[in-house]
Amino acid sequence: MSENLLDVSGLMMRFGGLLAVDNVSLQVKPRQIHSIIGPNGAGKTTVFNCISGFYKPTGGEVHYRGKPIQGMSSNHISLQGLVRTFQHVRLFANMTVIENLLVAQHRHLNTNYFAGLVKTPSYRRRQREAMDRAEHWLRQVNLLEFANREAGNLSYGQQRRLEIARCMVTEPGLLMLDEPAAGLNPKETSELDQLIVRLRDEQDISVLLIEHDMGLVMGISDHITVINQGAPLANGTPEQIRENPEVIKAYLGES
Amino acid sequence: MTETSLYILQQLINGLTIGSTYALIAIGYTMVYGIIGMINFAHGEVYMIGTYTAFITIVGLLTMGVGSLPIILLLALITAIIISSTYGYAIERVAYRPLRGGPRLIPLITAIGMSIFLQNYIRLAQGSRDLAMPALISGGIEFGDPAVFEVSISWMQLIIWGITLISMTSLAMFISRSRLGRACRACAQDRGMTNLLGIDTNRIIALTFVIGAALAAVAGVLLGLYYGIINPYIGFMAGLKAFTAAVLGGIGSIPGAMLGGLILGVTEALTAAFFPSEYKDVVAFSLLVLILLFRPTGLLGKPEVEKV
């Protein structure tokens, strides 16, 4: 179809009388960091929920790699290669760090029961690969030494990084991060910042980001979409957005 | 040893036997609660169906002239597991899955409806009179002083302990080691997130119903042979007892269900030792009330954390 990885056009989400998302369109190109910003309650997370299949959008189309995905269930969407995080940490707190990464590879480990019982060579190989992948990502997010710790006992910043690692072991094409820097201190934020850039540059993936930390957004985004009260307000590079009078008005109020 | 202490020992042995079968049934309640937060009140009926399947299989094999005890026991267990699991799966598919996401009270009501339906279905199909399970296994070991009090452990009790131990160990291994067991644990912690990681949570939920039903079937075969009398109503009381055991241990916790079952069984047996045996149910359910009053999360349960 086009060179867009994700193509959202005319997305609508209505909850009874409330139009939470009104005709939002956005295009994420391969190997880009695309941010969605907007005041609180603008509908950013609702857009995320519609794309990731948490909500069934009431109108519009979502294409991923040219394939329509709107209305698909969330587990099918994630199998297409589109994974997300949430505003609050949703790790499996009672499981160890490594188990969190293995659960995420459930589908990759899809073997039949017989193979599991007799531990055939291909079964062992897949197990090995899953462990290797998990180890690789623990190294990437600097958590290797905590592999056998319970995820719930990690610090908040570490939990955030583990969530990203858990997304990455599924080998996604598009990573959707919902306010990944919320609650992080400046040092942790800058580590996160570097991690996201590295994902784009080294892993060949695109990142769709919702974030309030303007320093982070302006610093790393290739493209920004601004949403206000459910409707798209502006679209462009960080420089264009910074100088857009409409955006300034939405954020600072009428003067 | 004195007569009283030998008598107590005997009752402990009996209590552990009944308790381990309560534990097997309780696991079905606790696993389903752990994953979807509902009490499957039709679970007792799945146990009862297991007993009936075993009865039919055993009588069938005996009339065909199969005399080998291990073969009869094994085939009875296998058929009971298969039939009960099928019922467990079908109950979830028909009565609970279509209602998922609705208010929590609704599946509870269908569960009770399902329970009444299954009870009456078996009553119509198999008759409501008591059936006598063929006595396959008799005898046992006896020790203690014949002049004072003789403690006996029957072979049946040893078989119950052995099979329960094997079932529990395999379940524990499955949950802690296997890929699907990991997915079950993930599902119990955060179903939405598990789904987002590309795991079909409906299949995992169906799997827990099947596992719970299989364990209930094992309990059904064992208790059917132990008591020797079966009727379509045995699922009700067994289900209530196992539910009590699950709550006692902490509903949602598998080790809790095992522990709760054993404690309940022993408590009942000791009550029956010193009071008229009708009081054992009074004590069992008083225990449930006390636990709910003073430790609602059960012995091994964790306080429920509100999910945002």
Interface residues (C-beta under 8 A of the other chain):
Chain A: S52 F54 S73 S74 N75 S78 L79 V83 R84 F86 H88 R90 F92 A93 N94 M95 E99 L102 V103 A104 H106 R107 L109 T111 G116 R166 T170
Chain B: S178 R179 R182 A183 R185 A186 Q189 D190 G192 M193 T194 N195 L196 L197 G198 I199 D200 T201 V308
